[in-house]
Amino acid sequence: MEPLINENQIKIGVLALQGGFREHVNMIKSIKHCFSECENKFKYSIIVEEVKSVSDIKKLNPHGMILPGGESTSMAIIASGNDDENIFTFLKDYLKQGHFIWGTCAGSIMLSNKVDGQKIGGQSLIGGLDVLISRNYFGRQIDSFETKINLNLKYGKNNNNNNNNININSVLSLENFEAIFIRAPAILDILDKENVEIIGDFIVTKKDGTKEKVITAVKQNNIIASVFHPELTNDNRFHKYFVQLVLNNHLTKINI
Ligand SMILES: NC(=O)CC[C@H](N)C(=O)O
């Protein structure tokens, strides 16, 4: 018998090769439901699963994916050592199909087109995000820190369907968001100024007392990157924002 398919579901896959994937799964689980912003509000339940291989991803068929923090070099090695298809290659295609991917910390490095401080000999990347990222900008593990930052989470310009009532220009402003930086990267340069939107930055006081503005979160169409770890706090608003983006994108695709 065919399994019953619940149409009102949004499925999120969390890449579980290495690093802080469980925390993301728990954060998404804490959301439970999201709602379409169309005239007839539909309630969607949220399914989240760890995925370790291309066949896991194909089986789940997620509407959106999260790449956790950890160690981007280790994840690249694990991804290429699998007998299965290479996950990074698969995720490049997944992005091209217009699905959303959110990378946190190591995840944001893997999504970047240009990486400063790569391991010797280079490291394989998924790419797609047109920024220059510095892999260990804030130093070593011992230099990890927490701070409050402001975020302006944008719903974006990648919506060409006017039939739904999603307000694509709306911005969710989060003040004093607890941001945890662990061997964190920083986005040093935006290479495609037209398409990459800055959704988070803050002023760092460097060891010599000078101040510098660093970019901590960006959006480029269906790619979200944050260099800090919202999954390690008790605040699920960034995760809610991501789920809402994924749902809006899904509604655009099915033309609601
Ligand atoms: N917490 C993290 O994800 C650190 C990322 C690490 N700097 C890397 O290169 O992968």
The ligand as a Gaussian input file, in Angstrom:
#p B3LYP/6-31G(d) Opt

LIG

0 1
 N       33.095000      26.244000      14.713000
 C       33.413000      26.030000      13.466000
 O       32.615000      25.545000      12.670000
 C       34.841000      26.372000      13.078000
 C       35.116000      26.258000      11.604000
 C       36.603000      26.119000      11.334000
 N       37.248000      27.395000      11.422000
 C       36.816000      25.480000       9.954000
 O       37.682000      25.786000       9.263000
 O       36.126000      24.608000       9.571000

